[in-house]
């Protein structure tokens, strides 16, 4: 029986709402349910440490680095931990490594990266600052970003190159969300060894699934996204919709935007600037109603770790269309089988053409929608849990 300790910044229980915390809880539960593992949770905030949920034991650690290491070491010794899994970001990893060494036990260390390698470097650039400024020159924050970002770019590249390399060296396994991310990780870290990498996606709960809902859709297109322009590129989606609205054969279609974030001002400004009519910005709302109604989901992200909005769409029979701009997309969407993939990022004409074609062809939409159900099975707790168990056996 393996004793596995999951570290996360926040407690990971069955009522947790954060994406990383939910992912951690689902993985821990799948391993516990297998009957082969006892699971534990160490964290620093958002809990008083009294709730244990599925865990054999939990510990709330100090925010002081030295106390953090000592408390973590004591907890590992008390519970005779065999495997330490860091589900948080890089910045706690070296403290975890020190705590493991201080324990004197042969504890295996796993680091799981929940985002696309290199995403930390993409936002603080002069180019991204200018992009935001162009979309809304009246936001003073964007002026500040444009002036500061060039000063951050090179130091961050050097910093994260070292962090990626040291994290890999100090871990027994590094889990990435897609096979396609291995090369990206190595490029940033400046090394070529890939022997420690394992590609395992997050678990996505399938919920209630009814194939009839795939063919009972309305003439609605959905954007389900955080309003983060640099990553999600909402401006591209709105430009594509402007092309759609010029087609008189599609005048009875509606676009719904569901989500919130720090670039909401850009979305609202562009809707007015482009004079879009068949569009509603809803802000943050429960997602299920929109997924059940919508025939198509648009995604224009430049990068993702694992596209959860697209996974949700597959479960509800909502056909996704997205740019082929990150490796994990191909793990989720097979072009012309359960969705549509646009090969070149930023090719708005092709995207609009393929979207319009899909909107006009109800038979094709239903065919793709029915295919979404089987593909989403690859992310079930049983299949992902089996991949974890297989990896743990090799440690």
N, C-alpha and C positions, 0 to 999 in steps of 0.2 A: 504493500500500500504506500504510494508516494504521498509525501506531505508537501503541498505546494502553497507558497506564500505569494499572493499578488499584492504588489505595491501600486497605489494610485494616490493622487493628491487628495481626492475626496472619497468618502465611504461608498462602496459599490453594493447597494442592496437592491431588493426587488422593487422598491419604490423610487429609485434614483432616476433623474431626468436627463442628466448630461450624457452626450453621445459616447464619450470614452468610458464613463462609469457604467453605462448600460452594456457596452461591449464587454467590459471586464466581468460584470456579473453573469452574463450569458455564457461566457467561456468557462468561468468557475463552476457554474451550475451544471454545465454539460459534463465536465470532468467528474464532479461529485456524483452525478446521476449514473455515470458509467460503472460505479462501484469499485474503481481502481485507485481513487485518489481521495485524500482529505484536503480541504481547501481552507485557506486563511486569508485575511485581508488586513493590510497595514495602510494607514492613511494619515493625513495631517489636518484636515478640516471638514466642515459641513457634517459633523456628527459628534455626539458626546462619547462615542465608543461603547455604549451600552447595548446597542442592537447587534446581534450576531448574524441574523438572517440564516443563510445556508452554511455559514462558516463554523468550523470547529472552535475558532478563537479569533478575536480581532484586537488591534491595538491602535490607539491614536498617538502618533508620534509628535515630539516637540518640533517647533519651527526653528529652534537653535540647531545649527549643523552638528555640533559636537554631541549634544544631547540626542539628536536624531539618530546618529550612528550608534551610540551606546544603547539606546532603548531598542533599536532594531536588532542589535546583536543579542541582547538579553531575550527578546521575544523568539528569535530563531533557536537559541539554545533551549529555552523552556519547552518549545513545541517540537524540537528535533526536526527542523525543516530540512528537506532534501533539495528542493528547487525554489529558487527566488526568481519571480517574474516581475520585471519592471514594466508596468503598463502606462507609466507617466512619460513625460518628455525627458530629453537628454539631461537637463540640468541637475537632476537628482542622482544620476547613475553612478558617478564616481563616489558619492557618499554610500550608496548601496554596496558597491564593490568593497569599500573599506570595512563596512559592517560585516560583510561575509568573511573577509580575511580575519577580522578580529574574533570571529566566532570559533575559529580553529576547525570548523567542520568542512567536509567536502561537499559544499553546497553548490549546485550548478546554477549558473546565472543566465537568464533569458531576457533579452530586450525586445519588446514589440513596438514597431513604429506604425502609428495609426494614420499617418498622412503620407503624401507623396514626397519622396526624397528631394530636397532642394526647395521645397515650398517656403521655407523660412527666409530664403535669399531673394525670392522674386518680388516681394512687396517693396522693400526699401531701395528702390532704384530711381534715378532721375527720370527715366522713361515712364515709369508708373506714376510718378508725381505729376508729370506733364499731362499724362492721359486724364487724370482726375481733374486737373485744372482746365483742360480743354472742354470737358463735359459740363463743368460748373465753375466758371471763373469768379463767381461771387462768394464762394466759400473760402474764408480766410485760412482755414486749416489746410486746404490744398496748396495754397501759396507757401505755407510753412513747410509742408512735406517736400515740395519741389526744391526748396533751398537746402533742406537738411539731408535728404536721401543720398545725394552723392557722397556725403561725408561718412555715411553708414555702410555703403556698399562693400568696399574693399575690406574694412575690418570684419564685417560679418562673414564674408566669404572665407577669410583666413580662420576666423573663429570656428565656423561650422565644419570646415575641412578637418581641423584638429579633433573636434567633438565626434564627428562621424567615424574617424579612424580609431580613436581611443575607445569609443563605445564598442566597436566591432572587436577590437583586440581584447577587451576586458570581459567579453561575454562568451558563453559556450555556444549559444545560438542567438541569431538575430532574425526575428520574424517580420516579414514584409507582407503587405496586403496583395501583392501580385508578383508573379515571376518577372514581369517586365521592369520592376523597380530595382532589380539587382545591379544592373549596369549603371543606373543613375546613382545609386548609393556609392558604388566603387569609384565612380568618376569624381564625386564630391570629396570622398575621403582620400583619394589619391593612391589606391591600391588595387590589386587585381584578384586576390584570393576570394572565392565565393563559397568555400566549403562550409561556412557557418550559417549561411542563409537558408531559410525555409519560407516558402510562400504559403500563407494560410489567410483566407479572408475572415472578416468578422461574421459572426452569426447574425442572421436576419430572421426574426420571428415571422412566420408566414401568416398566422392568424386564420380567420375564416375565409375560405376561397370558394367562389361560386362562378363556374364557367359561364353561366347565363349573363353575368354582369358584363362580360367582355363584349357582348353583342347588343346590350341595352344602353348604349352610350349616347350622350347628347353631342351636338355640334359645338364642342368646347375644347379649347387648347389650354393647357395648364403650364405655368411656370411655378415650380415649387423650390424656393431658394432663399438663402440668406442674402441680403442686399450688400454684397461685397464685390465691388466692381472689378478689382484687380484679379480676383480668382474666378468669380462667376460670370463676368462680362455681360451683365444685363443689358448694356447699351447695344450689343450685337443682336440680342433677342428682339429688342424694340425696333431696330432697323429692319430686321427680317419681317416683323409683323407689319411694318409700314408698307413693305412690298406686297404682303398678302392682302392688305386692305384695298389695294389698287385693282384687284381682280374682282370684277362684278359677280362672278360665279361663287365667290366665297363671302359675300356680304352678310350672310346669315350665321356666320361663325363668330364666336366670342372668345377672347383671351382673358384668362384669370391669372393674376399674379398674387401668390400667397407667400408671405415671408416678411421679415423685417431686418434692419441692420443699419450700419453707420453710413451707408451710401444711398439711403432712401431718397435723399434730395435729388440725386442724379436721375433716378427712375421717374420721379414725379415731373422733373423739369423736362426730360426727354419726351414724355407722353404729351405734354403741352406743345413742345417745339415741333414734334412730328405730326401734331394734330390728329392723334389716333382717336378713333371713335368707339370701335368695338372692343373695348378693353376696360378692365376693372382692377384697380390695385386694392387688395383686401387687407394688407398688412398681415400680422401674425394671426392665424386662425387654425383650429383643428383641421387636420389634413384629409381625414377619411371622406368627408362629404365631397370634396373637390375631386379626389381620386376616383370615386365611384361614378361621378358624372362625366368626367373628361375622357375624350377619345384619344387624345395625344398629349404627351409631355415633351416640352422643349427644354433642352439643356445646352447652354453655350459656354460651359466652364472651360477655362484654359487648363486647369489642373484640379485633380481630386485625389483623395486617398482611395476610398471606395465610394462610388456614387450612390449614396443611400436613397436619394430622391428617385433615382432610376429603379433601384431595387423595389421601392414601394410601388412604383408604377407597374412593374411586372406582376406584382401580387394582385393588383386590382384590374389587370387586363387593360391598362392604359399604355398605349404604344409609345415608346421613347424615340426621339430623334436627337442626335447629339454629334458634336465634333469629335473626331478621333484624335484627341489632344493629350491623352494620358493613358498609360499602359493598362490600367485596370478596367477601362471601358470595355475592351474586347473580352474580358472575363465575364462580363455581364450581358452585353448586347452582341448578338450575331446579326450582321447586316442582312436585311431582307428575310430574316427568319422570325425574330421577336422584336425587331425595331429597325431603325434606319441610322446608318453611320455615315457622316459626311467626312470625307478623307482629309481635306485640307482645312486647318483651323483658320477662321476668318473669311472663308469663301461664302459670303452672304448670298450671292446669286444662286449658287448650287443648293444651299440650305433652303432658301425660300422656294426654289423650284421643286425640290423633293418634298417639302412640307405641303405645298399646294397640291401636288400630285396625290399625296396620301390623304389629304382632306377631301378630295373629290372622289376617291375610290373607296367606297364603303366596304365592298367585298374584300379588298386587300387589307383594310384596317382590321376587319374581323378575323381574317386569317392570321395576321401577326399577333393580334390580341390573344387568340386561343393558344398560340405557341408560347406566350409569356409564362404560363402556369408551370410547365415542366422545367424551364430554365431556372426559375427561382428556387427550385429544390436544392440546387448546389450550395445554398447558403443556410441550409437547415441546421439546427443544433446537432442532429445526429451525424451529418456528413462532416461538418467542421470539427465537431468533437472527436471524431475518428482520426482526423488529420493531426490534432493535438496529441492524442494517445500514441499514434505512430511515431511522432517526433520525440515524445518523452521516452519511448523505449530505446531510442538511439543515443540518449545522453550518457 
